[in-house]
Amino acid sequence: MVKSEPDQGIVRRGVTLIKGLLAPISAGLGKAATEETADAARQVIDALGASLPF
């Protein structure tokens, strides 16, 4: 079944999951996380949050 509009709850949960996966990297907690990697992860998290229209 195809919906005319995406299920906002599912999309929001997916984005939250991705942001949660990137959070430790943005905090620099990984051993291999460089400052560049942490900045990139922060930018992705910010962009994901800003991209949702709801």
RADALIN-V30523 format. One record per residue. N is the residue number from 1. OMEGA is omega in whole degrees, -180 to 180 (999 if undefined). Layout:
n = {N	N}
omega = {OMEGA	OMEGA}
This chain:
n = {1	2	3	4	5	6	7	8	9	10	11	12	13	14	15	16	17	18	19	20	21	22	23	24	25	26	27	28	29	30	31	32	33	34	35	36	37	38	39	40	41	42	43	44	45	46	47	48	49	50	51	52	53	54}
omega = {-179	179	178	179	177	177	-175	180	-180	179	-179	179	178	179	178	178	-180	178	178	178	-179	-175	180	179	-179	178	179	-176	180	-179	-177	-177	175	178	178	180	179	178	179	179	177	180	178	179	179	-179	178	180	-178	-174	-179	-180	-177	999}
